Every structure is written in C-alpha cells, then in structure tokens.
Amino acid sequence: MGDGPPGAWIGKVLGFIYKSVCNLLGSALAVYLLWLIYFRPYEVCPHVDGAALAVFDLAGPAPGGGNASTTALRYDLALNISFFNSHDINRVRFGHLTAGLYYNGTKMGPSDDTLPSFKLRPRRRRVVYPALRGRASNVSDAVVESLARDRAEGRLNLDVRVKTTLTYRIWPSKATYYYEYDCWLQFAAPPGNGTPAFTGGFNCERRK
C-alpha cells in the first residue's frame, strides 16, 4: 500500500470516515434547522377560548370501592381550545392529540382525553372540545391541603396539559414535531350548587 510507513493508510481511511460522518451530521443539522425555520412549528400555540368548571371537590370513596379512609376528588371540566395555523403555504396535521388535567402538580384521573386528529389549512383555525370528567382516587394530603387553601381564598388554579404531534409534508418527505403545552386556568371556586364557574381567553405555554 505505497511507500509510506506501515499503517499510514489506515489512519487516512479513518480520517476520511471521520470527516464524512462530521459532514453528514452537519448537513443533517443544517437541514433540520432550515425545516424548523420554514415550518415554524414553535409558533403553534393553543388558546383556551372558554372553560366551564362544574365540579372540583373532595368526596368519599365510591360505594364498594375499597378503603373507606381514602379521599377522592371529583372533577368536571369542559373546554374550548383553538389551534391556528399561521403558515401561509403548508397544511399541518395534528395527531396523537390529548388533554389531561393537573392540580398542584398531580394528574387527575388515570388517562388523558383523546381527541380526533385533524388537518389544518394555512391561515385557518380549528376548535376542539376536551371533556375532562372523573374521579381521582386516593389523593394526597398535599392536594387536600392545597384545595382547602384555594377554596378559602376563593380561587382555583388548574393546569390542562395538551400533547400533540405536528406533521408537515413537502413531497416526498415529511417532518414531525412533538409538543406539550400547559394551559393554566384560574377559576373562582364553583359554588357547589350545580352552577359552573367560567373562565377563558388564555394562551397556552409550550412545555416541551
């Protein structure tokens, strides 16, 4: 393999492979950044147009539901959440769309509300209607204390966490991004007589 010292060609080959890998990674990063700038998925931000909280209160365990000393929390929250595609050319597909309710950092209920996937044309808006109803069993003492404190102050701060994938297509390829959003809602405490508390007009914040 030439007149050079033994093994020199191996170093050249390894150097070539290293440079090729670096160039490939650099090109892939550049393409990703260009796609990110072009599609602007970070500009997509849900907006809570309206929310109605009918029930958010402590309750005893369900009949026949095990330990009588455990504390449950009943909740009933309905929302109108809108999405807007600010892109001038490309449609965006919202998939794997879910919404879950959190209070004091604790998830209410075993699973999120799964919403239908949809495609949104440029400069169009779409409204979805999550319904978060159920009974969170065996809530912690921290949740009980926080709820008592919030009720004494006449307010409730709830977090609706929205998760979705955003898919953009440019033939023959596509780009998919995953985002989570926190939609912080502040209510007056429901009076407990069946009359819901209302709020709305909040932009959600990108969580990741």
Residue, then its C-alpha position, 0 to 999 in steps of 0.5 A: m500500500g505505497d511507500g509510506p510507513p506501515g499503517a499510514w493508510i489506515g489512519k487516512v481511511l479513518g480520517f476520511i470516515y471521520k470527516s464524512v460522518c462530521n459532514l453528514l451530521g452537519s448537513a443533517l443539522a443544517v437541514y433540520l434547522l432550515w425545516l424548523i425555520y420554514f415550518r415554524p412549528y414553535e409558533v403553534c400555540p393553543h388558546v383556551d377560548g372558554a372553560a366551564l368548571a362544574v365540579f372540583d371537590l373532595a368526596g368519599p370513596a365510591p360505594g364498594g370501592g375499597n378503603a373507606s379512609t381514602t379521599a377522592l376528588r371529583y372533577d368536571l371540566a369542559l373546554n374550548i381550545s383553538f389551534f391556528n395555523s399561521h403558515d401561509i403555504n403548508r397544511v399541518r396535521f395534528g395527531h396523537l392529540t390529548a388533554g389531561l388535567y393537573y392540580n398542584g402538580t398531580k394528574m387527575g384521573p388515570s388517562d388523558d382525553t383523546l381527541p380526533s386528529f385533524k388537518l389544518r389549512p394555512r391561515r385557518r383555525r380549528v376548535v376542539y372540545p376536551a371533556l375532562r370528567g372523573r374521579a381521582s382516587n386516593v389523593s394526597d394530603a398535599v392536594v387536600e391541603s392545597l384545595a382547602r387553601d384555594r377554596a378559602e381564598g376563593r380561587l382555583n388554579l388548574d393546569v390542562r396539559v395538551k400533547t400533540t404531534l405536528t406533521y408537515r409534508i413537502w413531497p416526498s418527505k415529511a417532518t414531525y414535531y412533538y409538543e406539550y403545552d400547559c394551559w393554566l386556568q384560574f377559576a373562582a371556586p364553583p359554588g357547589n350548587g350545580t352552577p359552573a364557574f367560567t373562565g377563558g381567553f388564555n394562551c397556552e405555554r409550550r412545555k416541551 
